[in-house]
């Protein structure tokens, strides 16, 4: 998960991903940001985020994103 946090900090240096638990609901990350995150995650972890995972719930927190990544690896 540390690698994910590192990638997220590179992409969005102003967001504290270790503390935020409602990135989408609180409007910290919008739909465009979610698409950006998908691209970054796919590139870094060499996975393909399938349609079933393109849902706000998977991008609410770093923990949710990591769970998704583990399922897709």
Legacy VTK file of the C-alpha trace (Angstrom):
# vtk DataFile Version 3.0
C-alpha trace
ASCII
DATASET POLYDATA
POINTS 73 float
0.000 0.000 0.000
2.986 2.314 0.498
3.612 2.337 -3.252
-0.004 3.403 -3.824
0.306 6.242 -1.319
3.520 7.363 -3.022
1.817 7.407 -6.439
-1.176 9.287 -5.073
1.037 11.904 -3.430
2.893 12.402 -6.730
-0.408 12.883 -8.542
-2.154 15.012 -5.888
0.497 16.452 -3.522
-2.019 18.625 -1.655
-4.187 15.710 -0.484
-3.351 13.696 2.635
-4.472 10.291 1.428
-3.654 8.633 4.763
-6.281 10.725 6.566
-9.025 11.221 3.979
-11.753 8.557 4.031
-14.379 10.203 1.795
-12.435 11.493 -1.185
-15.390 11.305 -3.570
-18.248 12.154 -1.181
-16.403 15.198 0.159
-15.616 16.443 -3.356
-11.857 16.154 -2.893
-11.662 13.977 -6.007
-14.231 14.519 -8.777
-15.094 12.332 -11.765
-12.172 13.693 -13.795
-9.859 13.017 -10.863
-11.213 9.489 -10.620
-10.353 8.889 -14.282
-6.867 10.245 -13.600
-6.490 7.895 -10.631
-7.596 4.941 -12.736
-4.958 5.755 -15.332
-2.212 6.209 -12.737
-3.143 2.985 -10.930
-3.301 0.993 -14.161
0.103 2.248 -15.257
1.873 1.808 -11.926
0.457 -1.594 -11.022
0.162 -2.987 -14.547
-3.505 -3.844 -14.128
-6.704 -3.044 -15.970
-9.475 -1.477 -13.893
-12.576 -3.173 -15.263
-16.019 -1.572 -15.472
-17.220 -3.245 -12.276
-14.556 -1.295 -10.345
-15.240 2.082 -11.906
-17.450 3.154 -9.041
-16.977 5.938 -6.511
-16.895 3.472 -3.608
-13.549 2.078 -4.806
-12.000 5.555 -4.760
-13.261 6.885 -1.422
-10.007 6.099 0.392
-6.551 4.709 -0.125
-7.692 1.536 1.643
-10.534 1.046 -0.833
-8.206 1.656 -3.766
-5.677 -0.806 -2.375
-8.372 -3.456 -1.908
-9.379 -2.977 -5.546
-5.755 -3.235 -6.710
-5.234 -6.449 -4.756
-8.366 -7.962 -6.289
-7.190 -7.041 -9.785
-3.609 -8.288 -9.426
LINES 1 74
73 0 1 2 3 4 5 6 7 8 9 10 11 12 13 14 15 16 17 18 19 20 21 22 23 24 25 26 27 28 29 30 31 32 33 34 35 36 37 38 39 40 41 42 43 44 45 46 47 48 49 50 51 52 53 54 55 56 57 58 59 60 61 62 63 64 65 66 67 68 69 70 71 72
